[in-house]
Amino acid sequence: MIFELVRQWQENKHKLEEYFKTTKQKKYETYKIIALKVFEICLPKAINNSGWNLNRITIIDHGDYSGTQIFIIPTNTPEPGVKDYVMTDTYYGSCSGCDTLQRIRDCDNDLPTDEQVKEYMTLALHLMQKIKKLAL
């Protein structure tokens, strides 16, 4: 884990929790949206303090019914080099029995319960904990 990002997570995670509590689940029904919210709300400063270019997120996903999604996020610099990128990932499944997000959401589009908020926060924490630089 990257110490600076852990510090930001600790300072801002309550904002993400509030977002989940007050936003209907249909607004964050994909792993991509949750990953973007982790960066947007909890990790506003990139490693070089420039911020993130969340419009340029790249997702690698070669699965069909299950697999891994890899999210590659550049810092907000004009021409990012390999050292200006971080990545995180998540595994997904094809049903609520094997997919974390589907199990949490349970086909519900309304505001989440307190238990669902805790589970969304755990999912977000795991995305944050997996963040790595592409180059040292």
C-alpha positions, 0 to 999 in steps of 0.5 A: 500500500502507498502510505500517502493514499492510506492517510487520505483514505483515513481522512476521507472514508467518512465522506464515501460512507455518507455518499453510500448512505444518501445515494440510491444504489442504482448510481453505483451499480458497477465496480468501475463507479465504486473505484472512481468514487474511491479516487474521487472522494477518498483519494483526491490527491495523487501521489504527486499532489496533482490529482487524478485524471478519472476521465482517462481510467482504463479497464482491462477485463478479459472475462465473460461471466467471471474474471478480474477487472484491472483499473489503471488510473493516471495522475492529472498530468499533461503527458503521464509517464508510467510512473504517473499511473496506479492500478487496482483490481477486483474479481467478479462473478456471474451471480450473487453467490459468487459476485460481491457487488451483486450480493451486496446490491441484491437487485435493490435500486433504493438507498442501502441498508446500514449493513449494505453500506458496511459491505460497500465500504469493505469493497471500497477498502479492498480496492484501496488496499490493492492500489499499486504504482505501475512503476517505482 
